[in-house]
């Protein structure tokens, strides 16, 4: 019996800490409730997944796992938002080492010559209560082209683990790899590349 009370107390504390009511107060899916300020991308929980038609037989999927970026956001002036993202091209992964090596070669990304992929937002237009189109300059394989990212606000609030305020977003975009000088095996291997973005931004403490 002497172990029952401490165990019950711990369970009660955990229930209060992670109860739906407490969680709902801390987390909000409403963009209008977002705290304005500067944010930094959490690379541990942000990824860019890509997919392409593999000679028409299947849709092949891979991922860039090393992503960094910054965001400045004010919910009262969404159009003035600033977004800059950098992706380590060498972080490409398909769970197939031989294919990874080929995709990083001169046939495709040529990561030795072009180690980074960057996106610099030039405009943000709200398209719905929780959606916006982010237009910007994408630099890939040494070529810069305008690209539109269709973004959805997921939620904002204190992370239950580290208690830091953060924002979550999902996004998608489509590009033609040939526009960026990546033309190996065209047209048999797909030209259109679909990008799926999952991003968590943590608030930067005020100086």
Residue, then its C-alpha position, 0 to 999 in steps of 0.5 A: x500500500x505504501x507505493x500506491x499513493x506516490x503512483x496515484x499522485x504521479x498518474x494524477x499529475x500526468x493526467x493534469x499536464x496532458x489532459x485534453x482541456x490543458x492541451x486545448x488551452x495551449x494549442x490552437x489551430x487558429x492563425x489569428x491566435x499566433x504569436x507574432x515574432x521570429x521563428x527558426x525551423x526545427x530541423x529534427x521535425x521538418x522534412x521535404x519529401x519528393x516524388x516522381x514518376x518512375x518510367x510510368x511504372x510507379x511513383x518513387x518517393x524520397x526525402x531531404x532530411x536536413x532542412x533549416x530556415x527562418x520565419x518572421x510572421x505577424x498574423x495581422x500582416x500575413x502578406x509581410x511574412x518573411x520565409x527563408x529555407x535551405x536544404x542540404x542536397x546531400x541529405x537526400x535519401x531513398x533507403x537505397x544507397x546505390x540510388x542515393x549515390x546516383x541521384x547525387x551525381x552529375x546526372x541529377x543533383x550534382x551535390x558536389x557542385x551544388x550542395x544547397x537548395x534554397x527558397x526565398x519567399x517574395x510574397x505571401x497571399x492568404x487563400x483561406x482561413x488557414x491557407x496561403x500561397x507562398x511565392x518565392x525563388x527556388x534555387x536548385x542545381x544552380x538555377x533559380x526559378x519562381x515557385x509557389x508553395x501552397x501552405x496550410x497552417x496546422x497549429x501553434x502553441x507550446x510544445x508539450x515536451x520542451x514547452x517552447x512556443x512553436x508553429x506547425x505548417x504543411x505545404x506542397x509544390x510542383x516543379x519541372x526538374x528540366x527547368x532546373x537543368x536536371x534532364x537525365x532520362x527525359x522524357x521516360x523518367x518523369x519531369x514533374x516532381x511533387x514536393x511535400x513539406x512538413x515544418x515546425x518553427x520554434x519561437x526565437x527568444x526576444x533579445 
